[in-house]
C-alpha cells in the first residue's frame, strides 16, 4: 500500500504527467458536457398546438388543443407556450389567427382582460372609435374580420350644393377609404368571432381621425332628423366597387370632397354638441 502511494506521489511530482493528466481530464469533461447538451437539445419536449384554426377573439377550449413532441431546441419558451394549461381559457388576440397545426405563440394569445381592452389600445392617437350598424347581408355574411380594411361609401338622394339642377338625384361616392376593422360585435356586445357558435353581426368597430368622425356623426344625426334626406353608409371591402342592392340607376358618382361639402351644407345649422351627444355611431 505504501509502495502504491509512493508511486502515485512520484507520478504527480512529474510535471509532464500532470500536464497530460489535466489535458485528459479537461477533454473528458468537455465530452461529457457536449453529450449532455446534445441530449438536452434533441430530447423531445411535449408542447400544445392548435387542432383547428382559431379565429381572432375566440376563446381557446380544451377540444382545440393537441399535444405534440418536438425537439427541445426548436422551442423558445419566451415565444411559445409550453403547457396546455397556459393557453386553456385564453383568447386569440384581435389581429391574429392561430392556424391548425401551429404552436401557441405568446404574442397571439392573451387573457380575457387584455382582449377586452385591445380594441381601445389599438386606436391611434387623434382618432375616434365608432361603431357602424350592420346585419348579416351588409357584413357580407360574416366576411368582415378584425384586421381587414374596407372603404366607406355614402348613398343619398339630394342635390349637390353647386348643382344647378332642381331635381333630387341618387348620389353615391366613396367618403373614406382604407378603414381598419377593429372588432365585429353582436347586438349584445359579444365578439362575433369570440366563440365556436355562429353569431350574428350587429356592429363594426373602427377608428378614424376626429374630423372624419365628426363628419360621420353629422351625417348620421341629420339622416335620423330628416324625413326626406336619407344618408346611408355602405361598407365596401377593399378592391370592390359599389353596387346597388336594388338595381337602381345611380345618377351621380361623386367625390369624397363633394360628399363632405354636401354633408356640411346639410348640417351647418345643427349644434355640434347635440350631434356628439345623440350620435348612434359611438364606439
N, C-alpha and C positions, 0 to 999 in steps of 0.2 A: 504493500500500500504506500509506504514511504517512497519506494522507488518510482511508482507511478506519479506521485505528487511532485517528485523532484523533476521527472521528465517533462511534466506539464509546465512547471515553472521555467525550465530551460527553454521550452518552445516559445513561451510568451516573452522571454527576455530577448529573443531573436527578432530584430526589427523587420526583417524580410517576411518572417512568418506572420507577425502581427499585421503588417500591411496587407498581405494576401488574404488573411482571415477576415479583415474588415471589408475588403472588396467583395469577398464571397458572401458575407453577412448582408451587406447592402443590396447585392444582387438578389438574394433570396427574398428580402423584404419587398423589393420593387416588384418581383414576380408575383408574390402573394397579393400585394396591393393592386396590381394590374388585373389579376384574375378576379379579385373581389369586385373591382369597379366594372369589369365586363359583365360579370354575373348580375350586378345590381342594375346595369343598364338594359340588359337583354331579358332579364326575368320578367314575365308578363305581369301587368297590373290590371285589375278589373275596374272599368270606368263606365259611367252611364252614357247612353246615347239615345237619340230620338228614334222611336219605332215608326213614327209617321211624321209628315210635315206639319209643323205647328205654326199657325198664323200669328201676326202681331197681336199683342194684348190678350193672348189666350193663356188661361191657367194650365200649368203642367200637372197632369194627373198620372197616377201610377200606371195606367194602361198605355201611356205614351212613352214610357221609359223602358229601355232594354239595358242589358249589361254585356259588355264585350271585354275581351282580354287583348291588350296591346302592349308592346314593349315599353318599359318604363321611361326610356329616354325619348319616347315620342310624346310624352305627357308633360306639359308645363303647368304645374299646379297654380301658377299665378294667372294663367289664362283660362283654363278649363276646370269645370267641376269634376271631382274625382269620386263623389259619393252620390248615390241616388237620393238620399235624404236631403242633400243640399239643394236639389232642384225641385223636389216634390212640393207642390203648393205655390211655387213661384210663377212668374209670368214672363212671356216673351215681350221684350220692350216694344215701344211704339214703332220703331223703324226697322225691326229685324224680323226675319223668318228663320226658324230652325228647320232645316230640311231633313227628311228621313235619312237615317244613317249617320247624321252629323253628331259630333260631340256637343255638349252644352257649354258654350263659351260664356264667361262671366260678363262680358260687355253686352251680351244679347239677352241675358236672363236676369230679371230684377224681382224684388219683392213687391207686394201689392201697394204699399205706401209710396214707393218710388214710382210705380206705374201711374198711380192716381195723380201725381204732381208732374209727370213727364210732359204732358201737353202744355202746361203753363211754363215749364222750364224751356220748352222748345220755341217759345215766342221770341223773336229777335227784338232788340231794343228799338223803341219807336214804332212798334207795330201793335195792333189791337186784335184781340181774339174775337171772332164772330162765329155764329152758327147759322147755316143756311138750311132751311127745311127741305127734306127730300122724302120721296117714297120709293117703293121698290122699282118703279119704272124710271123715275128721274135719277136714281142711283145706278142705273144700268144693271139692275138685278144683282146688286151687291158686288159690282166690279170696281167700285171706288174704294181703294185700300189706302190706309195711312202710309204716307211717304210718297204716294203718287202725286202728280200735278194735273191741274185742269185749267181751262180758260173759262172765264165768266162772261156770258153773253147776256144782253138785255133785249127783251122784246116788249114793245109798247105800241099803242095806237095814238097818234097825235100829229102835230105839225112842228117841224123844226123852227127854232126862233128866227132864223134868217130866210125861211121858206116863204115865198110869195103865195103859195097855194092856200086856198081856203078850206080844203077838204082834208080830213084826217087820213093818215096813211099808216100802214103797218111798218114800223121801224124796227130794224134788227141790227145789232152791232156788237162787237167784242169790246167790253168795258175794261177788263183787266185780264192779262194773260199770265200763265205760269204761276198759278197759286198752289201752294203745297197743302195737301190734306194732312191735318194733324191727328184727327180721330174721326170715327164714324159712330154715332150714338143711336140707341133705340129711343123710343118715346119716354121711357122711364129712366134714361140716363146711362144705361148699360152700354158697354162697348160691343158693337156688332160682332167684332171678331174676338170677343173675350170669352168664348166658351165653345163647347163641342156641339151644342144645339143650334139650329138655324134661328137667326134673329132678323127682325125686320128693321131696316134703317129708317130713321126719322130726322136725322140732322148730321150735316157735315161740318166739322170744326176746322177753321183755317184762320190765318192771321195775315193782315195787310197793313201797309202804312196808315197812320192816323187820318190823313186827309182822304184816302180812299175809303177807309172805314166810315167816316162821316158821310161821304157821298152815298154809300150804300144804305146807311141808316136813313138818310133823307129820302132816297127813292122808295124804300120800304114803307116809311111813315106816310109819305104823300099818297102812295098807292092805296093804303088802307083808309085814308081820309076821303079819297075821291070816289065818287060814284060812277065816274066816266072813265078817267085815265087809269089804266092798269099797267103797272110796270112789273114785268115778270123777269125774274132771274133764271137763267138756264145754264146748268153746268155742262160743259162740253169737254170730254177727255182730250188731252193734248194730241195734236196731229189730226183731229177730226174737225169737220165743219158743221155749222148749224144747219139742221134740217127740221122743217116744220112737222110736228107730230100730227097735224090735222090736214096737211096737204094744202094749206092756204098759200096764196101768192104774196111774196114779200115785196112791198112797194119800194122800200129804200134800205140798202145796206149802208150803214153809216159808221163813221169812225168813232174811236173812243173819245176824241176831243168834242165831236158833235154831241155824243151821248152825255158827256159831262156837262156841257153847256145847257143841254135840254133839261137835265135833272135840276141843275142850279136855278134855271129860269122858273121851273115849276115850284121850287121850294124856297124861293128867296124871301117870302113873307112869313115863313114858319120859324119860330124861335128854336135855336139850336138846342137849348136846354130841354125843351119839350121833346125834341127828336130823340135825344140821348136817353131820356127817362122813359120813353114809350116805345123804344125800338123792340122788334121781335128778333133782331139779329144778335142779341147779346150772347157772348161766349158762355 
